[in-house]
Amino acid sequence: MIKEGSEPAGAPGRVRPRRLRATRAVRELAAEARLDRGRLIQPHFVLPRERGAEDVPSLPGVRRLGQSELLRRVEEDLEHGLASVLLFGLAPEGAKDAAGTHSAEQAAAVPAAVRALKRAFGEDLCVFTDVCLCAYTDHGHCGVLAEGGRVANDASLEPLARMALAHAEAGADFVAPSDMMDGRVGALRDALDGAGFEGTGILSYAVKYASAYYGPFRDAAGSAPGHGDRKSYQMDPRNAREAEREALLDEAEGADMLMVKPALAYLDVVARVRAVSRLPLAAYNVSGEYAQVKAAAERGWIDEAAVVRENLLSMARAGADLVITYHARDVALGGWL
């Protein structure tokens, strides 16, 4: 019972949460979620040639880069503390086929870029490579097709493993399968280990939703499906418990890191995966999320740096250890964190 004249527990003057917000120094001490440039991964779209650069209209500030331009861009980013990249390759004109065979050639854009980056920067740069057939198939799906146009799960594992091996042979630190075929992490792990690449890690797109936020990416990579959609293999946005299952399956198959994609509309899923796995967890701040911020900033409707900072911190707060984001370069060069 509260005595007359005494303050109830929690009343102003006794418990004041604002004490931990009083100054910038205090706020830094009390901050729960933290994110720095060393935990950001910058995606790059790699052209299948030595030189050249092409703007991506739906992704302001993002360019498809030839090897020489990529090297210059990464060197500048390294100077500003951005030390991780995720590479997506484009196929040369006429190189796409039903099985995506060009994806496994050492002359393909990604293996060539990996070799060049590793020669230039060695262990100072962590190189992740996307493993998926969609940019190399003439039908635009992430695996090979069975009769009737259905994506064949098991038949897709071998070409995906060949692609991962090509990246490992070139020197990739981590291969990142994004195809969402069942069993592909185990297939890649077996193939890598069998070829002597036990040290090559796997960052699995463990939880990848069939999302409307991928449009600008498909524009940049030339990877839109030629027919149908990807709802039979990418996850249903209505499901969250399934995300836990997918993450734990990939962990059991040998994944070294896990990913949730997209990020902003799936922060609850990031938190759920964080709760069930001890592996490093990445959130992919995808192309549509990036493009919306850029479009609003170009119109003067938002403070771009402040919004980007808030978005990225929301991912860290939800439990992400790493963030893959097209904003990474602006964040690093502009000191937005």
Contacts in CASP RR format, 6 or more apart in sequence:
PFRMAT RR
TARGET T0000
AUTHOR 0000-0000-0000
METHOD contacts of the structure
MODEL  1
MIKEGSEPAGAPGRVRPRRLRATRAVRELAAEARLDRGRLIQPHFVLPRE
RGAEDVPSLPGVRRLGQSELLRRVEEDLEHGLASVLLFGLAPEGAKDAAG
THSAEQAAAVPAAVRALKRAFGEDLCVFTDVCLCAYTDHGHCGVLAEGGR
VANDASLEPLARMALAHAEAGADFVAPSDMMDGRVGALRDALDGAGFEGT
GILSYAVKYASAYYGPFRDAAGSAPGHGDRKSYQMDPRNAREAEREALLD
EAEGADMLMVKPALAYLDVVARVRAVSRLPLAAYNVSGEYAQVKAAAERG
WIDEAAVVRENLLSMARAGADLVITYHARDVALGGWL
2 8 0 8 1.000
7 13 0 8 1.000
7 14 0 8 1.000
9 15 0 8 1.000
19 26 0 8 1.000
20 26 0 8 1.000
20 27 0 8 1.000
20 30 0 8 1.000
21 27 0 8 1.000
21 30 0 8 1.000
32 317 0 8 1.000
33 313 0 8 1.000
33 316 0 8 1.000
33 317 0 8 1.000
34 316 0 8 1.000
35 312 0 8 1.000
35 313 0 8 1.000
35 315 0 8 1.000
35 316 0 8 1.000
35 323 0 8 1.000
35 337 0 8 1.000
36 337 0 8 1.000
37 80 0 8 1.000
37 81 0 8 1.000
37 82 0 8 1.000
37 328 0 8 1.000
37 331 0 8 1.000
37 332 0 8 1.000
37 337 0 8 1.000
38 81 0 8 1.000
38 82 0 8 1.000
38 83 0 8 1.000
38 84 0 8 1.000
39 316 0 8 1.000
39 321 0 8 1.000
39 322 0 8 1.000
39 323 0 8 1.000
40 82 0 8 1.000
40 84 0 8 1.000
40 312 0 8 1.000
40 322 0 8 1.000
40 323 0 8 1.000
40 324 0 8 1.000
40 325 0 8 1.000
40 328 0 8 1.000
40 331 0 8 1.000
40 332 0 8 1.000
41 84 0 8 1.000
41 85 0 8 1.000
41 86 0 8 1.000
41 128 0 8 1.000
41 282 0 8 1.000
41 322 0 8 1.000
41 323 0 8 1.000
41 324 0 8 1.000
41 325 0 8 1.000
41 328 0 8 1.000
42 77 0 8 1.000
42 82 0 8 1.000
42 84 0 8 1.000
42 85 0 8 1.000
42 86 0 8 1.000
42 325 0 8 1.000
42 326 0 8 1.000
42 328 0 8 1.000
42 329 0 8 1.000
43 85 0 8 1.000
43 86 0 8 1.000
43 87 0 8 1.000
43 88 0 8 1.000
43 324 0 8 1.000
43 325 0 8 1.000
43 326 0 8 1.000
44 65 0 8 1.000
44 70 0 8 1.000
44 73 0 8 1.000
44 74 0 8 1.000
44 85 0 8 1.000
44 86 0 8 1.000
44 87 0 8 1.000
44 88 0 8 1.000
44 113 0 8 1.000
45 56 0 8 1.000
45 62 0 8 1.000
45 63 0 8 1.000
45 64 0 8 1.000
45 65 0 8 1.000
45 88 0 8 1.000
45 89 0 8 1.000
45 90 0 8 1.000
45 220 0 8 1.000
45 221 0 8 1.000
46 64 0 8 1.000
46 65 0 8 1.000
46 66 0 8 1.000
46 67 0 8 1.000
46 70 0 8 1.000
46 87 0 8 1.000
46 88 0 8 1.000
46 89 0 8 1.000
46 90 0 8 1.000
46 109 0 8 1.000
46 110 0 8 1.000
46 112 0 8 1.000
46 113 0 8 1.000
47 53 0 8 1.000
47 54 0 8 1.000
47 64 0 8 1.000
47 65 0 8 1.000
47 66 0 8 1.000
47 89 0 8 1.000
47 90 0 8 1.000
47 109 0 8 1.000
48 89 0 8 1.000
48 90 0 8 1.000
48 91 0 8 1.000
48 92 0 8 1.000
48 95 0 8 1.000
48 108 0 8 1.000
48 109 0 8 1.000
48 112 0 8 1.000
49 66 0 8 1.000
49 67 0 8 1.000
49 92 0 8 1.000
50 66 0 8 1.000
50 67 0 8 1.000
50 68 0 8 1.000
51 66 0 8 1.000
51 67 0 8 1.000
51 68 0 8 1.000
51 69 0 8 1.000
52 65 0 8 1.000
52 66 0 8 1.000
52 68 0 8 1.000
52 69 0 8 1.000
53 63 0 8 1.000
53 64 0 8 1.000
53 65 0 8 1.000
53 66 0 8 1.000
53 69 0 8 1.000
54 63 0 8 1.000
54 64 0 8 1.000
55 61 0 8 1.000
55 63 0 8 1.000
56 62 0 8 1.000
56 63 0 8 1.000
56 64 0 8 1.000
56 216 0 8 1.000
56 219 0 8 1.000
56 220 0 8 1.000
57 219 0 8 1.000
58 215 0 8 1.000
58 216 0 8 1.000
58 219 0 8 1.000
58 220 0 8 1.000
58 287 0 8 1.000
58 291 0 8 1.000
59 216 0 8 1.000
59 217 0 8 1.000
59 219 0 8 1.000
59 220 0 8 1.000
59 287 0 8 1.000
59 290 0 8 1.000
59 291 0 8 1.000
59 294 0 8 1.000
59 326 0 8 1.000
60 291 0 8 1.000
60 294 0 8 1.000
60 295 0 8 1.000
60 298 0 8 1.000
61 294 0 8 1.000
62 220 0 8 1.000
62 290 0 8 1.000
62 326 0 8 1.000
63 69 0 8 1.000
64 90 0 8 1.000
64 220 0 8 1.000
65 73 0 8 1.000
66 113 0 8 1.000
67 112 0 8 1.000
67 113 0 8 1.000
67 116 0 8 1.000
70 113 0 8 1.000
70 116 0 8 1.000
70 117 0 8 1.000
71 116 0 8 1.000
71 117 0 8 1.000
71 120 0 8 1.000
73 329 0 8 1.000
74 85 0 8 1.000
74 117 0 8 1.000
74 120 0 8 1.000
74 121 0 8 1.000
74 125 0 8 1.000
75 120 0 8 1.000
75 121 0 8 1.000
76 333 0 8 1.000
77 83 0 8 1.000
77 85 0 8 1.000
77 328 0 8 1.000
77 329 0 8 1.000
77 332 0 8 1.000
77 333 0 8 1.000
78 121 0 8 1.000
78 124 0 8 1.000
78 125 0 8 1.000
80 332 0 8 1.000
80 333 0 8 1.000
81 332 0 8 1.000
82 328 0 8 1.000
82 329 0 8 1.000
82 332 0 8 1.000
83 124 0 8 1.000
83 125 0 8 1.000
83 126 0 8 1.000
84 125 0 8 1.000
84 126 0 8 1.000
84 127 0 8 1.000
84 128 0 8 1.000
84 322 0 8 1.000
85 117 0 8 1.000
85 125 0 8 1.000
85 126 0 8 1.000
85 127 0 8 1.000
85 128 0 8 1.000
86 128 0 8 1.000
86 129 0 8 1.000
86 130 0 8 1.000
86 176 0 8 1.000
86 324 0 8 1.000
87 110 0 8 1.000
87 113 0 8 1.000
87 114 0 8 1.000
87 127 0 8 1.000
87 128 0 8 1.000
87 129 0 8 1.000
87 130 0 8 1.000
88 110 0 8 1.000
88 130 0 8 1.000
88 135 0 8 1.000
88 220 0 8 1.000
88 221 0 8 1.000
89 108 0 8 1.000
89 109 0 8 1.000
89 110 0 8 1.000
89 113 0 8 1.000
89 130 0 8 1.000
89 135 0 8 1.000
89 221 0 8 1.000
90 109 0 8 1.000
90 135 0 8 1.000
90 221 0 8 1.000
90 222 0 8 1.000
91 102 0 8 1.000
91 103 0 8 1.000
91 108 0 8 1.000
91 109 0 8 1.000
91 135 0 8 1.000
91 136 0 8 1.000
92 102 0 8 1.000
95 102 0 8 1.000
95 136 0 8 1.000
96 102 0 8 1.000
96 136 0 8 1.000
96 137 0 8 1.000
96 138 0 8 1.000
97 136 0 8 1.000
97 137 0 8 1.000
97 138 0 8 1.000
98 137 0 8 1.000
98 138 0 8 1.000
98 139 0 8 1.000
98 144 0 8 1.000
98 145 0 8 1.000
99 133 0 8 1.000
99 137 0 8 1.000
99 144 0 8 1.000
99 159 0 8 1.000
100 133 0 8 1.000
100 136 0 8 1.000
100 137 0 8 1.000
100 138 0 8 1.000
100 144 0 8 1.000
100 159 0 8 1.000
101 136 0 8 1.000
101 159 0 8 1.000
102 108 0 8 1.000
102 136 0 8 1.000
103 133 0 8 1.000
103 135 0 8 1.000
103 136 0 8 1.000
103 159 0 8 1.000
103 162 0 8 1.000
103 163 0 8 1.000
103 166 0 8 1.000
104 159 0 8 1.000
104 162 0 8 1.000
104 163 0 8 1.000
104 165 0 8 1.000
104 166 0 8 1.000
105 111 0 8 1.000
105 166 0 8 1.000
106 112 0 8 1.000
106 166 0 8 1.000
106 169 0 8 1.000
106 170 0 8 1.000
108 136 0 8 1.000
108 166 0 8 1.000
110 129 0 8 1.000
110 130 0 8 1.000
110 166 0 8 1.000
110 167 0 8 1.000
110 170 0 8 1.000
111 166 0 8 1.000
111 167 0 8 1.000
111 169 0 8 1.000
111 170 0 8 1.000
112 170 0 8 1.000
114 127 0 8 1.000
114 129 0 8 1.000
114 167 0 8 1.000
114 170 0 8 1.000
114 171 0 8 1.000
114 172 0 8 1.000
115 170 0 8 1.000
115 171 0 8 1.000
117 125 0 8 1.000
117 127 0 8 1.000
118 125 0 8 1.000
118 127 0 8 1.000
118 170 0 8 1.000
118 171 0 8 1.000
126 173 0 8 1.000
126 174 0 8 1.000
127 171 0 8 1.000
127 172 0 8 1.000
127 173 0 8 1.000
127 174 0 8 1.000
128 172 0 8 1.000
128 173 0 8 1.000
128 174 0 8 1.000
128 175 0 8 1.000
128 176 0 8 1.000
128 203 0 8 1.000
129 167 0 8 1.000
129 172 0 8 1.000
129 174 0 8 1.000
129 175 0 8 1.000
129 176 0 8 1.000
130 176 0 8 1.000
130 178 0 8 1.000
131 160 0 8 1.000
131 163 0 8 1.000
131 164 0 8 1.000
131 167 0 8 1.000
131 175 0 8 1.000
131 176 0 8 1.000
131 177 0 8 1.000
131 178 0 8 1.000
131 179 0 8 1.000
131 188 0 8 1.000
132 142 0 8 1.000
132 143 0 8 1.000
132 160 0 8 1.000
132 177 0 8 1.000
132 178 0 8 1.000
132 179 0 8 1.000
132 223 0 8 1.000
133 140 0 8 1.000
133 141 0 8 1.000
133 142 0 8 1.000
133 143 0 8 1.000
133 144 0 8 1.000
133 156 0 8 1.000
133 159 0 8 1.000
133 160 0 8 1.000
133 163 0 8 1.000
133 179 0 8 1.000
134 140 0 8 1.000
134 141 0 8 1.000
134 142 0 8 1.000
134 143 0 8 1.000
134 179 0 8 1.000
134 221 0 8 1.000
134 223 0 8 1.000
134 225 0 8 1.000
135 221 0 8 1.000
135 222 0 8 1.000
135 223 0 8 1.000
137 143 0 8 1.000
137 144 0 8 1.000
139 145 0 8 1.000
139 149 0 8 1.000
139 225 0 8 1.000
139 226 0 8 1.000
139 227 0 8 1.000
140 223 0 8 1.000
140 224 0 8 1.000
140 225 0 8 1.000
140 226 0 8 1.000
141 151 0 8 1.000
141 225 0 8 1.000
141 226 0 8 1.000
141 230 0 8 1.000
142 151 0 8 1.000
142 156 0 8 1.000
142 178 0 8 1.000
142 179 0 8 1.000
142 180 0 8 1.000
142 181 0 8 1.000
142 230 0 8 1.000
142 233 0 8 1.000
143 151 0 8 1.000
143 152 0 8 1.000
143 156 0 8 1.000
143 159 0 8 1.000
143 160 0 8 1.000
143 179 0 8 1.000
143 181 0 8 1.000
144 151 0 8 1.000
144 152 0 8 1.000
144 155 0 8 1.000
144 156 0 8 1.000
144 159 0 8 1.000
145 151 0 8 1.000
145 152 0 8 1.000
146 152 0 8 1.000
146 155 0 8 1.000
149 227 0 8 1.000
150 232 0 8 1.000
151 181 0 8 1.000
151 232 0 8 1.000
151 233 0 8 1.000
153 181 0 8 1.000
153 182 0 8 1.000
153 233 0 8 1.000
156 179 0 8 1.000
156 181 0 8 1.000
156 184 0 8 1.000
157 181 0 8 1.000
157 183 0 8 1.000
157 184 0 8 1.000
157 187 0 8 1.000
158 187 0 8 1.000
160 177 0 8 1.000
160 179 0 8 1.000
160 181 0 8 1.000
160 184 0 8 1.000
160 187 0 8 1.000
160 188 0 8 1.000
161 187 0 8 1.000
161 188 0 8 1.000
161 190 0 8 1.000
161 191 0 8 1.000
162 191 0 8 1.000
164 175 0 8 1.000
164 177 0 8 1.000
164 188 0 8 1.000
164 191 0 8 1.000
164 192 0 8 1.000
165 191 0 8 1.000
165 192 0 8 1.000
165 195 0 8 1.000
165 197 0 8 1.000
167 175 0 8 1.000
168 175 0 8 1.000
168 192 0 8 1.000
168 195 0 8 1.000
168 197 0 8 1.000
168 200 0 8 1.000
169 195 0 8 1.000
169 197 0 8 1.000
171 200 0 8 1.000
172 200 0 8 1.000
173 200 0 8 1.000
173 201 0 8 1.000
174 200 0 8 1.000
174 201 0 8 1.000
174 202 0 8 1.000
174 203 0 8 1.000
174 256 0 8 1.000
174 257 0 8 1.000
175 188 0 8 1.000
175 192 0 8 1.000
175 200 0 8 1.000
175 201 0 8 1.000
175 202 0 8 1.000
175 203 0 8 1.000
176 202 0 8 1.000
176 203 0 8 1.000
176 204 0 8 1.000
176 205 0 8 1.000
176 259 0 8 1.000
177 184 0 8 1.000
177 185 0 8 1.000
177 188 0 8 1.000
177 202 0 8 1.000
177 204 0 8 1.000
177 205 0 8 1.000
178 205 0 8 1.000
178 208 0 8 1.000
178 261 0 8 1.000
179 205 0 8 1.000
179 233 0 8 1.000
180 205 0 8 1.000
180 208 0 8 1.000
180 230 0 8 1.000
180 233 0 8 1.000
180 234 0 8 1.000
180 235 0 8 1.000
181 233 0 8 1.000
183 249 0 8 1.000
183 253 0 8 1.000
185 202 0 8 1.000
185 204 0 8 1.000
185 206 0 8 1.000
185 249 0 8 1.000
185 250 0 8 1.000
185 253 0 8 1.000
185 254 0 8 1.000
185 255 0 8 1.000
186 253 0 8 1.000
186 254 0 8 1.000
188 202 0 8 1.000
189 202 0 8 1.000
189 253 0 8 1.000
189 254 0 8 1.000
192 198 0 8 1.000
192 199 0 8 1.000
192 200 0 8 1.000
192 201 0 8 1.000
192 202 0 8 1.000
201 256 0 8 1.000
201 257 0 8 1.000
202 254 0 8 1.000
202 255 0 8 1.000
202 256 0 8 1.000
202 257 0 8 1.000
203 255 0 8 1.000
203 256 0 8 1.000
203 257 0 8 1.000
203 258 0 8 1.000
203 259 0 8 1.000
203 282 0 8 1.000
204 250 0 8 1.000
204 255 0 8 1.000
204 257 0 8 1.000
204 258 0 8 1.000
204 259 0 8 1.000
205 259 0 8 1.000
205 261 0 8 1.000
205 284 0 8 1.000
206 243 0 8 1.000
206 246 0 8 1.000
206 247 0 8 1.000
206 249 0 8 1.000
206 250 0 8 1.000
206 251 0 8 1.000
206 255 0 8 1.000
206 258 0 8 1.000
206 259 0 8 1.000
206 260 0 8 1.000
206 273 0 8 1.000
207 235 0 8 1.000
207 243 0 8 1.000
207 246 0 8 1.000
207 247 0 8 1.000
207 258 0 8 1.000
207 259 0 8 1.000
207 260 0 8 1.000
207 261 0 8 1.000
207 266 0 8 1.000
207 269 0 8 1.000
207 273 0 8 1.000
208 234 0 8 1.000
208 235 0 8 1.000
208 259 0 8 1.000
208 261 0 8 1.000
209 234 0 8 1.000
209 235 0 8 1.000
209 236 0 8 1.000
209 237 0 8 1.000
209 261 0 8 1.000
209 262 0 8 1.000
209 266 0 8 1.000
210 229 0 8 1.000
210 230 0 8 1.000
210 231 0 8 1.000
210 234 0 8 1.000
210 235 0 8 1.000
210 236 0 8 1.000
210 237 0 8 1.000
211 234 0 8 1.000
211 237 0 8 1.000
211 261 0 8 1.000
211 262 0 8 1.000
211 265 0 8 1.000
211 286 0 8 1.000
213 262 0 8 1.000
213 265 0 8 1.000
213 286 0 8 1.000
213 287 0 8 1.000
213 288 0 8 1.000
213 289 0 8 1.000
214 262 0 8 1.000
214 286 0 8 1.000
214 287 0 8 1.000
214 288 0 8 1.000
215 224 0 8 1.000
215 287 0 8 1.000
215 288 0 8 1.000
216 287 0 8 1.000
216 288 0 8 1.000
216 290 0 8 1.000
216 291 0 8 1.000
217 223 0 8 1.000
217 286 0 8 1.000
217 287 0 8 1.000
217 288 0 8 1.000
218 224 0 8 1.000
220 287 0 8 1.000
235 242 0 8 1.000
235 243 0 8 1.000
235 246 0 8 1.000
236 242 0 8 1.000
237 265 0 8 1.000
240 268 0 8 1.000
240 269 0 8 1.000
240 272 0 8 1.000
241 272 0 8 1.000
243 260 0 8 1.000
243 269 0 8 1.000
243 272 0 8 1.000
243 273 0 8 1.000
244 272 0 8 1.000
244 273 0 8 1.000
244 276 0 8 1.000
247 258 0 8 1.000
247 273 0 8 1.000
247 276 0 8 1.000
247 277 0 8 1.000
248 276 0 8 1.000
248 277 0 8 1.000
250 258 0 8 1.000
251 258 0 8 1.000
251 277 0 8 1.000
251 279 0 8 1.000
255 279 0 8 1.000
256 279 0 8 1.000
256 280 0 8 1.000
257 279 0 8 1.000
257 280 0 8 1.000
257 281 0 8 1.000
257 282 0 8 1.000
257 322 0 8 1.000
258 273 0 8 1.000
258 277 0 8 1.000
258 279 0 8 1.000
258 280 0 8 1.000
258 281 0 8 1.000
258 282 0 8 1.000
259 281 0 8 1.000
259 282 0 8 1.000
259 283 0 8 1.000
259 284 0 8 1.000
259 324 0 8 1.000
260 266 0 8 1.000
260 269 0 8 1.000
260 270 0 8 1.000
260 273 0 8 1.000
260 281 0 8 1.000
260 282 0 8 1.000
260 283 0 8 1.000
260 284 0 8 1.000
260 320 0 8 1.000
261 283 0 8 1.000
261 284 0 8 1.000
261 286 0 8 1.000
262 284 0 8 1.000
262 285 0 8 1.000
262 286 0 8 1.000
262 288 0 8 1.000
262 289 0 8 1.000
263 270 0 8 1.000
263 283 0 8 1.000
263 284 0 8 1.000
263 285 0 8 1.000
263 286 0 8 1.000
263 289 0 8 1.000
263 315 0 8 1.000
263 320 0 8 1.000
263 323 0 8 1.000
264 285 0 8 1.000
264 289 0 8 1.000
264 311 0 8 1.000
264 314 0 8 1.000
264 315 0 8 1.000
267 314 0 8 1.000
267 315 0 8 1.000
267 318 0 8 1.000
268 318 0 8 1.000
270 281 0 8 1.000
270 283 0 8 1.000
270 315 0 8 1.000
270 318 0 8 1.000
270 319 0 8 1.000
270 320 0 8 1.000
271 318 0 8 1.000
271 319 0 8 1.000
273 281 0 8 1.000
274 281 0 8 1.000
274 318 0 8 1.000
274 319 0 8 1.000
274 320 0 8 1.000
280 321 0 8 1.000
280 322 0 8 1.000
281 319 0 8 1.000
281 320 0 8 1.000
281 321 0 8 1.000
281 322 0 8 1.000
282 320 0 8 1.000
282 321 0 8 1.000
282 322 0 8 1.000
282 323 0 8 1.000
282 324 0 8 1.000
283 315 0 8 1.000
283 318 0 8 1.000
283 319 0 8 1.000
283 320 0 8 1.000
283 322 0 8 1.000
283 323 0 8 1.000
283 324 0 8 1.000
284 323 0 8 1.000
284 324 0 8 1.000
284 325 0 8 1.000
285 311 0 8 1.000
285 312 0 8 1.000
285 315 0 8 1.000
285 323 0 8 1.000
285 324 0 8 1.000
285 325 0 8 1.000
285 326 0 8 1.000
285 327 0 8 1.000
287 326 0 8 1.000
289 311 0 8 1.000
290 325 0 8 1.000
290 326 0 8 1.000
290 327 0 8 1.000
293 302 0 8 1.000
293 304 0 8 1.000
293 307 0 8 1.000
293 308 0 8 1.000
293 311 0 8 1.000
293 327 0 8 1.000
294 304 0 8 1.000
296 302 0 8 1.000
296 307 0 8 1.000
297 303 0 8 1.000
297 304 0 8 1.000
297 307 0 8 1.000
304 330 0 8 1.000
305 330 0 8 1.000
305 334 0 8 1.000
305 336 0 8 1.000
308 327 0 8 1.000
308 330 0 8 1.000
308 331 0 8 1.000
308 336 0 8 1.000
309 331 0 8 1.000
309 336 0 8 1.000
309 337 0 8 1.000
312 323 0 8 1.000
312 325 0 8 1.000
312 327 0 8 1.000
312 331 0 8 1.000
312 337 0 8 1.000
315 323 0 8 1.000
316 323 0 8 1.000
325 331 0 8 1.000
327 336 0 8 1.000
330 336 0 8 1.000
331 337 0 8 1.000
END
